[in-house]
């Protein structure tokens, strides 16, 4: 007679969100790939985002305010759910709830954007909370993020680095050579993602190379300023802002190069997607990106915030398509070998089980 299988571990993910970006993409894939009974509680989020998770088969709900969250989790306390938080508000609310209800707590640190006094305080407080007994595990998506926690004296036995990964992708048709070169920026049009630095690099290149075109895929508070810069440069037909994209597959078929001009990063999902799709990546060497890309081996890296150096890397690949193809092929192997979600999901499953058991 077969022994009964244990019930799946209930895992409640907490985050606030303005839309479906890198962390949300990572979390959706994570819930679908990792063993357990996953539920995502959005502390604030557009209704469309909640519906997107539900449509994919992940239980999701909104919870307005800390009191509402504690009431909901108290109702589930008999099942002893594990709480996994994903940004500062999620961490803060999750820490309070886990402390009051004595529930196991895991913090996922995707990265920090300390661009203002308030956000620098959030970063400091996040690191301090990670030192408390309520937090059993801190999972960092990049070694650079783990390093910040060590400097803040978070116990080493709490810390683990598990990078982001991608599920297997359907095979894409072979890319066709085009007479023009299309460079892509993909991300929120906000300061931490460096869309202004992207334009600092691209505007001189677009004037020098008549066949160079670029798209900035995304939306955000800097859109109007960026459009004005493009128009003032007379490059409206060369550099376009198509807006936020819900589907990237057709863009991967068109892009010759992805440029990441962020001022701060963890391990960006869009970089892994480009690697999987066979699109070469040029990036500033920030956050967890140098953990993934080795300059001249599987990508090109420029000094952080140095747009002239970024432009030189882009120019190098424009002039040498053979190098671009070689970098893309090696990057594809890197993604498959080190950032393959089914393998990483096993590590997460083990971490959840040991955390729930109090190890």
PyMOL commands that set and color helices and strands:
alter all, ss='L'
color gray80, all
select helices_A, chain A and resi 22-33+47-55+66-75+77-79+88-101+117-130+143-151+156-158+191-193+195-208+223-232+249-252+269-277+289-292+307-319+321-338+341-356
alter helices_A, ss='H'
color red, helices_A
select strands_A, chain A and resi 10-16+37-44+59-62+82-85+105-109+137-140+159-161+181-186+212-217+239-243+257-260+281-284+300-302
alter strands_A, ss='S'
color yellow, strands_A
deselect
rebuild
show_as cartoon
